[in-house]
């Protein structure tokens, strides 16, 4: 009888953790992404967009500039 109660509590705890993890994943995957007003959206940098990026980057030479490169590997 005591073993049965321990198994029930353990099963409920595991299911609760799985539900919380699933909800967190769903929020991360499907939540709307909003850019603050006045801030440009993130863009993908490739051979076609590089000249425009270079011009915009060089035009702001009097300001602090930050370049963040992310790679999936």
Secondary structure, DSSP 4 states (H G I P E B T S, - for coil): -HHHHHHHHHHHHHHHHHHHHHHHHHHHHHSPP-PPTTPPPP----TTTHHHHHHHHHHTTTS----------
